[in-house]
Amino acid sequence: MNKDIFEGKWEQMRGEAQKTWGKLTNEDLEIVKGDAKILVGKLQEKYGMTKEAAEKAIEDLKGKIKK
């Protein structure tokens, strides 16, 4: 997973991420700025997810946005 997955879609993803993962603050999402590795870390920190679970959750969110 790399930063490019969010290229051009971060603002849209950011809104969906806030709806999906309410524990993520505006400050958290400002730090992420579209960097998938940082988002994985934030999901692990806030929700206790494994790296794999966080990566899957991000992929699922990306799939929702593409529709």
N, CA, C and O atoms as a CHARMM CRD file, in Angstrom:
* protein
*
  268
    1    1 MET  N      0.85900  -1.16900   0.00000 PROA 1      0.00000
    2    1 MET  CA     0.00000   0.00000   0.00000 PROA 1      0.00000
    3    1 MET  C      0.90500   1.23000   0.00000 PROA 1      0.00000
    4    1 MET  O      1.86400   1.30300   0.76800 PROA 1      0.00000
    5    2 ASN  N      0.59800   2.18000  -0.85200 PROA 2      0.00000
    6    2 ASN  CA     1.43900   3.36900  -0.88400 PROA 2      0.00000
    7    2 ASN  C      0.61100   4.63600  -0.96000 PROA 2      0.00000
    8    2 ASN  O     -0.61300   4.60300  -1.08500 PROA 2      0.00000
    9    3 LYS  N      1.31200   5.74700  -0.88000 PROA 3      0.00000
   10    3 LYS  CA     0.66500   7.05300  -0.83500 PROA 3      0.00000
   11    3 LYS  C     -0.16100   7.32900  -2.08200 PROA 3      0.00000
   12    3 LYS  O     -1.17400   8.02600  -2.00800 PROA 3      0.00000
   13    4 ASP  N      0.24800   6.80000  -3.21200 PROA 4      0.00000
   14    4 ASP  CA    -0.42100   7.09200  -4.47400 PROA 4      0.00000
   15    4 ASP  C     -1.86500   6.60300  -4.53000 PROA 4      0.00000
   16    4 ASP  O     -2.62100   7.03700  -5.39900 PROA 4      0.00000
   17    5 ILE  N     -2.26400   5.71500  -3.62900 PROA 5      0.00000
   18    5 ILE  CA    -3.63600   5.20100  -3.70800 PROA 5      0.00000
   19    5 ILE  C     -4.66100   6.30100  -3.50000 PROA 5      0.00000
   20    5 ILE  O     -5.80600   6.17000  -3.93300 PROA 5      0.00000
   21    6 PHE  N     -4.27000   7.36600  -2.85200 PROA 6      0.00000
   22    6 PHE  CA    -5.19800   8.45200  -2.55900 PROA 6      0.00000
   23    6 PHE  C     -5.06200   9.61800  -3.52400 PROA 6      0.00000
   24    6 PHE  O     -5.83600  10.57200  -3.45400 PROA 6      0.00000
   25    7 GLU  N     -4.09900   9.55400  -4.41200 PROA 7      0.00000
   26    7 GLU  CA    -3.80700  10.69000  -5.27800 PROA 7      0.00000
   27    7 GLU  C     -5.07600  11.19600  -5.95500 PROA 7      0.00000
   28    7 GLU  O     -5.79100  10.43900  -6.61100 PROA 7      0.00000
   29    8 GLY  N     -5.34000  12.47900  -5.78600 PROA 8      0.00000
   30    8 GLY  CA    -6.48600  13.10300  -6.41600 PROA 8      0.00000
   31    8 GLY  C     -7.81700  12.83700  -5.74800 PROA 8      0.00000
   32    8 GLY  O     -8.83100  13.40900  -6.15100 PROA 8      0.00000
   33    9 LYS  N     -7.84100  11.98900  -4.74200 PROA 9      0.00000
   34    9 LYS  CA    -9.11000  11.63800  -4.09400 PROA 9      0.00000
   35    9 LYS  C     -9.07500  11.83800  -2.58200 PROA 9      0.00000
   36    9 LYS  O    -10.01700  11.45000  -1.89100 PROA 9      0.00000
   37   10 TRP  N     -8.02200  12.42900  -2.06500 PROA 10     0.00000
   38   10 TRP  CA    -7.89900  12.50300  -0.61800 PROA 10     0.00000
   39   10 TRP  C     -9.04200  13.26900   0.03000 PROA 10     0.00000
   40   10 TRP  O     -9.56200  12.82700   1.05500 PROA 10     0.00000
   41   11 GLU  N     -9.44800  14.40000  -0.53200 PROA 11     0.00000
   42   11 GLU  CA   -10.51400  15.17100   0.11100 PROA 11     0.00000
   43   11 GLU  C    -11.80700  14.35800   0.18500 PROA 11     0.00000
   44   11 GLU  O    -12.50700  14.39900   1.19700 PROA 11     0.00000
   45   12 GLN  N    -12.12000  13.63200  -0.86500 PROA 12     0.00000
   46   12 GLN  CA   -13.30400  12.77500  -0.86000 PROA 12     0.00000
   47   12 GLN  C    -13.12500  11.63300   0.14200 PROA 12     0.00000
   48   12 GLN  O    -14.04000  11.31400   0.90100 PROA 12     0.00000
   49   13 MET  N    -11.95000  11.02900   0.13600 PROA 13     0.00000
   50   13 MET  CA   -11.66800   9.92800   1.07700 PROA 13     0.00000
   51   13 MET  C    -11.68600  10.42900   2.51000 PROA 13     0.00000
   52   13 MET  O    -12.15100   9.73500   3.41400 PROA 13     0.00000
   53   14 ARG  N    -11.18000  11.63200   2.71000 PROA 14     0.00000
   54   14 ARG  CA   -11.11700  12.18800   4.05700 PROA 14     0.00000
   55   14 ARG  C    -12.51600  12.26900   4.67500 PROA 14     0.00000
   56   14 ARG  O    -12.71800  11.89000   5.82800 PROA 14     0.00000
   57   15 GLY  N    -13.46900  12.76400   3.90100 PROA 15     0.00000
   58   15 GLY  CA   -14.84100  12.86000   4.39000 PROA 15     0.00000
   59   15 GLY  C    -15.42200  11.49700   4.72600 PROA 15     0.00000
   60   15 GLY  O    -16.07100  11.32500   5.75800 PROA 15     0.00000
   61   16 GLU  N    -15.18700  10.53600   3.85400 PROA 16     0.00000
   62   16 GLU  CA   -15.67500   9.17500   4.10100 PROA 16     0.00000
   63   16 GLU  C    -14.96600   8.55100   5.29700 PROA 16     0.00000
   64   16 GLU  O    -15.58100   7.83800   6.09100 PROA 16     0.00000
   65   17 ALA  N    -13.67000   8.82100   5.42200 PROA 17     0.00000
   66   17 ALA  CA   -12.90500   8.28700   6.55500 PROA 17     0.00000
   67   17 ALA  C    -13.46600   8.81800   7.87100 PROA 17     0.00000
   68   17 ALA  O    -13.57700   8.07600   8.84700 PROA 17     0.00000
   69   18 GLN  N    -13.81900  10.09800   7.89500 PROA 18     0.00000
   70   18 GLN  CA   -14.38500  10.67300   9.11700 PROA 18     0.00000
   71   18 GLN  C    -15.72600  10.03500   9.45400 PROA 18     0.00000
   72   18 GLN  O    -16.01900   9.79100  10.62500 PROA 18     0.00000
   73   19 LYS  N    -16.54500   9.76300   8.43600 PROA 19     0.00000
   74   19 LYS  CA   -17.83700   9.11300   8.68000 PROA 19     0.00000
   75   19 LYS  C    -17.63800   7.68000   9.16900 PROA 19     0.00000
   76   19 LYS  O    -18.31900   7.22400  10.08700 PROA 19     0.00000
   77   20 THR  N    -16.70000   6.98100   8.54500 PROA 20     0.00000
   78   20 THR  CA   -16.47600   5.56800   8.84000 PROA 20     0.00000
   79   20 THR  C    -15.76300   5.36700  10.16800 PROA 20     0.00000
   80   20 THR  O    -16.13700   4.50000  10.95800 PROA 20     0.00000
   81   21 TRP  N    -14.74400   6.16500  10.40700 PROA 21     0.00000
   82   21 TRP  CA   -13.92200   6.02000  11.61100 PROA 21     0.00000
   83   21 TRP  C    -14.00800   7.29800  12.43800 PROA 21     0.00000
   84   21 TRP  O    -13.11300   8.14200  12.39400 PROA 21     0.00000
   85   22 GLY  N    -15.07700   7.42500  13.17800 PROA 22     0.00000
   86   22 GLY  CA   -15.34900   8.63500  13.94000 PROA 22     0.00000
   87   22 GLY  C    -14.31600   8.98300  15.00000 PROA 22     0.00000
   88   22 GLY  O    -14.25800  10.12200  15.46300 PROA 22     0.00000
   89   23 LYS  N    -13.50200   8.01200  15.38500 PROA 23     0.00000
   90   23 LYS  CA   -12.46100   8.29600  16.38100 PROA 23     0.00000
   91   23 LYS  C    -11.30300   9.08600  15.78400 PROA 23     0.00000
   92   23 LYS  O    -10.48800   9.64300  16.52100 PROA 23     0.00000
   93   24 LEU  N    -11.22300   9.14100  14.45300 PROA 24     0.00000
   94   24 LEU  CA   -10.16600   9.92500  13.81100 PROA 24     0.00000
   95   24 LEU  C    -10.56200  11.39500  13.86100 PROA 24     0.00000
   96   24 LEU  O    -11.64400  11.77600  13.41400 PROA 24     0.00000
   97   25 THR  N     -9.67900  12.20600  14.40700 PROA 25     0.00000
   98   25 THR  CA    -9.95100  13.63700  14.52400 PROA 25     0.00000
   99   25 THR  C     -9.53100  14.36400  13.25200 PROA 25     0.00000
  100   25 THR  O     -8.84400  13.80400  12.39800 PROA 25     0.00000
  101   26 ASN  N     -9.95500  15.61600  13.14300 PROA 26     0.00000
  102   26 ASN  CA    -9.49500  16.44800  12.02800 PROA 26     0.00000
  103   26 ASN  C     -7.97700  16.53700  12.03400 PROA 26     0.00000
  104   26 ASN  O     -7.34100  16.51900  10.98000 PROA 26     0.00000
  105   27 GLU  N     -7.40200  16.63200  13.22500 PROA 27     0.00000
  106   27 GLU  CA    -5.94500  16.70000  13.34900 PROA 27     0.00000
  107   27 GLU  C     -5.29700  15.41900  12.82100 PROA 27     0.00000
  108   27 GLU  O     -4.29400  15.47900  12.11000 PROA 27     0.00000
  109   28 ASP  N     -5.86300  14.27000  13.16400 PROA 28     0.00000
  110   28 ASP  CA    -5.34500  12.99200  12.65600 PROA 28     0.00000
  111   28 ASP  C     -5.34800  12.99300  11.13200 PROA 28     0.00000
  112   28 ASP  O     -4.35600  12.63600  10.49700 PROA 28     0.00000
  113   29 LEU  N     -6.47400  13.39800  10.55600 PROA 29     0.00000
  114   29 LEU  CA    -6.61000  13.35800   9.10000 PROA 29     0.00000
  115   29 LEU  C     -5.72800  14.40000   8.42200 PROA 29     0.00000
  116   29 LEU  O     -5.29600  14.20000   7.28600 PROA 29     0.00000
  117   30 GLU  N     -5.45900  15.50000   9.10200 PROA 30     0.00000
  118   30 GLU  CA    -4.53100  16.49700   8.56100 PROA 30     0.00000
  119   30 GLU  C     -3.11900  15.91400   8.52200 PROA 30     0.00000
  120   30 GLU  O     -2.36400  16.17200   7.58400 PROA 30     0.00000
  121   31 ILE  N     -2.76900  15.13800   9.52600 PROA 31     0.00000
  122   31 ILE  CA    -1.45700  14.48000   9.56100 PROA 31     0.00000
  123   31 ILE  C     -1.36000  13.44100   8.45400 PROA 31     0.00000
  124   31 ILE  O     -0.31500  13.31100   7.81700 PROA 31     0.00000
  125   32 VAL  N     -2.43300  12.70300   8.22200 PROA 32     0.00000
  126   32 VAL  CA    -2.44400  11.65200   7.19500 PROA 32     0.00000
  127   32 VAL  C     -2.20600  12.24600   5.81000 PROA 32     0.00000
  128   32 VAL  O     -1.36300  11.75200   5.06100 PROA 32     0.00000
  129   33 LYS  N     -2.93700  13.29500   5.46700 PROA 33     0.00000
  130   33 LYS  CA    -2.81800  13.97000   4.16400 PROA 33     0.00000
  131   33 LYS  C     -2.68200  13.00400   2.99700 PROA 33     0.00000
  132   33 LYS  O     -1.88300  13.23000   2.08800 PROA 33     0.00000
  133   34 GLY  N     -3.45300  11.93800   3.02100 PROA 34     0.00000
  134   34 GLY  CA    -3.45200  11.01200   1.89700 PROA 34     0.00000
  135   34 GLY  C     -2.38700   9.93600   1.94300 PROA 34     0.00000
  136   34 GLY  O     -2.28700   9.13900   1.01100 PROA 34     0.00000
  137   35 ASP  N     -1.58600   9.88800   3.00100 PROA 35     0.00000
  138   35 ASP  CA    -0.53300   8.87700   3.10600 PROA 35     0.00000
  139   35 ASP  C     -1.10900   7.61300   3.75600 PROA 35     0.00000
  140   35 ASP  O     -1.42900   7.60200   4.94400 PROA 35     0.00000
  141   36 ALA  N     -1.23200   6.56600   2.96400 PROA 36     0.00000
  142   36 ALA  CA    -1.86400   5.32900   3.42800 PROA 36     0.00000
  143   36 ALA  C     -1.14500   4.72400   4.62900 PROA 36     0.00000
  144   36 ALA  O     -1.79300   4.19700   5.53300 PROA 36     0.00000
  145   37 LYS  N      0.18100   4.79200   4.65000 PROA 37     0.00000
  146   37 LYS  CA     0.92600   4.20900   5.77500 PROA 37     0.00000
  147   37 LYS  C      0.55400   4.89000   7.08300 PROA 37     0.00000
  148   37 LYS  O      0.39500   4.23600   8.11400 PROA 37     0.00000
  149   38 ILE  N      0.41800   6.20800   7.02800 PROA 38     0.00000
  150   38 ILE  CA     0.05400   6.94100   8.24000 PROA 38     0.00000
  151   38 ILE  C     -1.37700   6.60500   8.64400 PROA 38     0.00000
  152   38 ILE  O     -1.66400   6.44800   9.83000 PROA 38     0.00000
  153   39 LEU  N     -2.27500   6.49300   7.67100 PROA 39     0.00000
  154   39 LEU  CA    -3.66100   6.13700   7.98100 PROA 39     0.00000
  155   39 LEU  C     -3.73500   4.74700   8.60700 PROA 39     0.00000
  156   39 LEU  O     -4.49200   4.53600   9.55500 PROA 39     0.00000
  157   40 VAL  N     -2.96900   3.81300   8.09500 PROA 40     0.00000
  158   40 VAL  CA    -2.91700   2.47000   8.69100 PROA 40     0.00000
  159   40 VAL  C     -2.50600   2.58900  10.16000 PROA 40     0.00000
  160   40 VAL  O     -3.12600   1.97900  11.03100 PROA 40     0.00000
  161   41 GLY  N     -1.47600   3.36500  10.43100 PROA 41     0.00000
  162   41 GLY  CA    -1.01000   3.55500  11.80200 PROA 41     0.00000
  163   41 GLY  C     -2.06500   4.17400  12.69900 PROA 41     0.00000
  164   41 GLY  O     -2.22400   3.77300  13.85200 PROA 41     0.00000
  165   42 LYS  N     -2.78700   5.15300  12.16900 PROA 42     0.00000
  166   42 LYS  CA    -3.84400   5.80100  12.95700 PROA 42     0.00000
  167   42 LYS  C     -4.97500   4.82100  13.26900 PROA 42     0.00000
  168   42 LYS  O     -5.51100   4.82300  14.37600 PROA 42     0.00000
  169   43 LEU  N     -5.33700   3.98300  12.29400 PROA 43     0.00000
  170   43 LEU  CA    -6.38500   2.98600  12.53900 PROA 43     0.00000
  171   43 LEU  C     -5.92600   1.96300  13.57400 PROA 43     0.00000
  172   43 LEU  O     -6.71600   1.51800  14.40600 PROA 43     0.00000
  173   44 GLN  N     -4.65600   1.59500  13.52200 PROA 44     0.00000
  174   44 GLN  CA    -4.12300   0.66900  14.52400 PROA 44     0.00000
  175   44 GLN  C     -4.17000   1.30900  15.90800 PROA 44     0.00000
  176   44 GLN  O     -4.56100   0.67200  16.88600 PROA 44     0.00000
  177   45 GLU  N     -3.76800   2.56400  15.97600 PROA 45     0.00000
  178   45 GLU  CA    -3.71000   3.28100  17.24700 PROA 45     0.00000
  179   45 GLU  C     -5.10300   3.50000  17.84400 PROA 45     0.00000
  180   45 GLU  O     -5.31700   3.23700  19.02700 PROA 45     0.00000
  181   46 LYS  N     -6.03600   3.97300  17.04100 PROA 46     0.00000
  182   46 LYS  CA    -7.35600   4.35900  17.54900 PROA 46     0.00000
  183   46 LYS  C     -8.32000   3.18300  17.70000 PROA 46     0.00000
  184   46 LYS  O     -9.18400   3.19100  18.57700 PROA 46     0.00000
  185   47 TYR  N     -8.17000   2.16800  16.83800 PROA 47     0.00000
  186   47 TYR  CA    -9.12800   1.06600  16.82500 PROA 47     0.00000
  187   47 TYR  C     -8.52200  -0.28700  17.18000 PROA 47     0.00000
  188   47 TYR  O     -9.24600  -1.27900  17.25400 PROA 47     0.00000
  189   48 GLY  N     -7.21900  -0.35000  17.39800 PROA 48     0.00000
  190   48 GLY  CA    -6.58600  -1.61300  17.75300 PROA 48     0.00000
  191   48 GLY  C     -6.56700  -2.62900  16.62000 PROA 48     0.00000
  192   48 GLY  O     -6.46800  -3.83200  16.85900 PROA 48     0.00000
  193   49 MET  N     -6.66100  -2.14500  15.38900 PROA 49     0.00000
  194   49 MET  CA    -6.64500  -3.03900  14.22200 PROA 49     0.00000
  195   49 MET  C     -5.24000  -3.56800  13.97200 PROA 49     0.00000
  196   49 MET  O     -4.24900  -2.92500  14.31800 PROA 49     0.00000
  197   50 THR  N     -5.17200  -4.74000  13.36800 PROA 50     0.00000
  198   50 THR  CA    -3.88400  -5.21100  12.86900 PROA 50     0.00000
  199   50 THR  C     -3.56500  -4.41500  11.60700 PROA 50     0.00000
  200   50 THR  O     -4.43400  -3.75200  11.04100 PROA 50     0.00000
  201   51 LYS  N     -2.32300  -4.48900  11.18100 PROA 51     0.00000
  202   51 LYS  CA    -1.93000  -3.80300   9.95000 PROA 51     0.00000
  203   51 LYS  C     -2.77400  -4.30500   8.78000 PROA 51     0.00000
  204   51 LYS  O     -3.25500  -3.51800   7.96400 PROA 51     0.00000
  205   52 GLU  N     -2.94400  -5.61200   8.70900 PROA 52     0.00000
  206   52 GLU  CA    -3.70100  -6.21400   7.61000 PROA 52     0.00000
  207   52 GLU  C     -5.16400  -5.77300   7.63300 PROA 52     0.00000
  208   52 GLU  O     -5.74200  -5.47900   6.58600 PROA 52     0.00000
  209   53 ALA  N     -5.75800  -5.72900   8.81800 PROA 53     0.00000
  210   53 ALA  CA    -7.15800  -5.31200   8.93700 PROA 53     0.00000
  211   53 ALA  C     -7.32000  -3.84500   8.54100 PROA 53     0.00000
  212   53 ALA  O     -8.29200  -3.47500   7.88200 PROA 53     0.00000
  213   54 ALA  N     -6.36200  -3.01700   8.94700 PROA 54     0.00000
  214   54 ALA  CA    -6.41600  -1.59700   8.59300 PROA 54     0.00000
  215   54 ALA  C     -6.27600  -1.41600   7.08400 PROA 54     0.00000
  216   54 ALA  O     -6.99300  -0.61600   6.48300 PROA 54     0.00000
  217   55 GLU  N     -5.35700  -2.15500   6.47600 PROA 55     0.00000
  218   55 GLU  CA    -5.17700  -2.06300   5.02600 PROA 55     0.00000
  219   55 GLU  C     -6.44900  -2.50000   4.30000 PROA 55     0.00000
  220   55 GLU  O     -6.84500  -1.88200   3.31200 PROA 55     0.00000
  221   56 LYS  N     -7.08500  -3.55800   4.78600 PROA 56     0.00000
  222   56 LYS  CA    -8.32800  -4.03000   4.16300 PROA 56     0.00000
  223   56 LYS  C     -9.43300  -2.99300   4.32900 PROA 56     0.00000
  224   56 LYS  O    -10.19200  -2.74200   3.39300 PROA 56     0.00000
  225   57 ALA  N     -9.53000  -2.39700   5.49500 PROA 57     0.00000
  226   57 ALA  CA   -10.55300  -1.37900   5.74200 PROA 57     0.00000
  227   57 ALA  C    -10.37100  -0.18900   4.79600 PROA 57     0.00000
  228   57 ALA  O    -11.34800   0.37200   4.29900 PROA 57     0.00000
  229   58 ILE  N     -9.12200   0.18700   4.55400 PROA 58     0.00000
  230   58 ILE  CA    -8.84200   1.29300   3.63200 PROA 58     0.00000
  231   58 ILE  C     -9.22100   0.89700   2.20900 PROA 58     0.00000
  232   58 ILE  O     -9.81000   1.69300   1.47800 PROA 58     0.00000
  233   59 GLU  N     -8.89000  -0.31400   1.82200 PROA 59     0.00000
  234   59 GLU  CA    -9.25700  -0.79700   0.48000 PROA 59     0.00000
  235   59 GLU  C    -10.77500  -0.81700   0.32000 PROA 59     0.00000
  236   59 GLU  O    -11.29600  -0.44300  -0.73100 PROA 59     0.00000
  237   60 ASP  N    -11.48400  -1.25100   1.36000 PROA 60     0.00000
  238   60 ASP  CA   -12.94400  -1.26900   1.31700 PROA 60     0.00000
  239   60 ASP  C    -13.49500   0.14600   1.14600 PROA 60     0.00000
  240   60 ASP  O    -14.43300   0.36600   0.38100 PROA 60     0.00000
  241   61 LEU  N    -12.91100   1.09200   1.85600 PROA 61     0.00000
  242   61 LEU  CA   -13.34300   2.48500   1.74400 PROA 61     0.00000
  243   61 LEU  C    -13.07600   3.02100   0.34200 PROA 61     0.00000
  244   61 LEU  O    -13.90600   3.72600  -0.23300 PROA 61     0.00000
  245   62 LYS  N    -11.92100   2.68200  -0.19700 PROA 62     0.00000
  246   62 LYS  CA   -11.60600   3.09700  -1.57500 PROA 62     0.00000
  247   62 LYS  C    -12.64400   2.55500  -2.54300 PROA 62     0.00000
  248   62 LYS  O    -13.06500   3.25600  -3.46300 PROA 62     0.00000
  249   63 GLY  N    -13.05800   1.31200  -2.34000 PROA 63     0.00000
  250   63 GLY  CA   -14.06300   0.69400  -3.20000 PROA 63     0.00000
  251   63 GLY  C    -15.39400   1.42500  -3.14500 PROA 63     0.00000
  252   63 GLY  O    -16.06900   1.56500  -4.16500 PROA 63     0.00000
  253   64 LYS  N    -15.77900   1.89300  -1.96100 PROA 64     0.00000
  254   64 LYS  CA   -17.02100   2.64500  -1.81800 PROA 64     0.00000
  255   64 LYS  C    -16.95900   3.95700  -2.58900 PROA 64     0.00000
  256   64 LYS  O    -17.95500   4.39100  -3.16800 PROA 64     0.00000
  257   65 ILE  N    -15.80500   4.57800  -2.59600 PROA 65     0.00000
  258   65 ILE  CA   -15.65800   5.88000  -3.24700 PROA 65     0.00000
  259   65 ILE  C    -15.66100   5.74600  -4.76500 PROA 65     0.00000
  260   65 ILE  O    -16.14900   6.63300  -5.46600 PROA 65     0.00000
  261   66 LYS  N    -15.12700   4.65500  -5.26800 PROA 66     0.00000
  262   66 LYS  CA   -15.07000   4.45200  -6.71900 PROA 66     0.00000
  263   66 LYS  C    -16.44800   4.27400  -7.33100 PROA 66     0.00000
  264   66 LYS  O    -16.62800   4.48300  -8.53100 PROA 66     0.00000
  265   67 LYS  N    -17.42400   3.88800  -6.51500 PROA 67     0.00000
  266   67 LYS  CA   -18.77400   3.61000  -7.03200 PROA 67     0.00000
  267   67 LYS  C    -19.51500   4.88000  -7.34700 PROA 67     0.00000
  268   67 LYS  O    -20.66200   4.83200  -7.79100 PROA 67     0.00000
